[in-house]
Amino acid sequence: DGMPTGCRRMPATSFEKDSMPNLNISIPHSLSQAEAAQRIRSLLNNLKAEHSDKINDLKEEWVGHTGKFACSVMGFRVSSILAIEPAQVSITGNLPLAAMLFKSRIESMIRDQTAKLLA
């Protein structure tokens, strides 16, 4: 199986399977990190308020300019990491299998909305 002699392949754990990001988006910006962070946090607060009927069990943790999020959206578990870097905002996340059919549409919507916000 291509493994060195004496080595054996370990089965993937559920953590490894769940931790593979299937959403990877980078949006460039020319704002300061502080301004970009303020705009992103404001957008997230608005989204939470507007879609409180669809978003449940939201866990949000910020360390500096990096936020980790996990929630249920319409019954599906979603998690992501949002990093506000000096010249771009990077979003990595896991989509439920049921949402994979809409992955390109979801990425496009996130990219467009975030680009407008950071313009």
Secondary structure, DSSP 4 states (H G I P E B T S, - for coil): --PPTT--PPPPPHHHHHTS--EEEEEE--S-HHHHHHHHHHHHHHHHHHTTTTEEEEEEEEETTEEEEEEEETTEEEEEEEEE-SSEEEEEEE--GGGGGGHHHHHHHHHHHHHHHH-
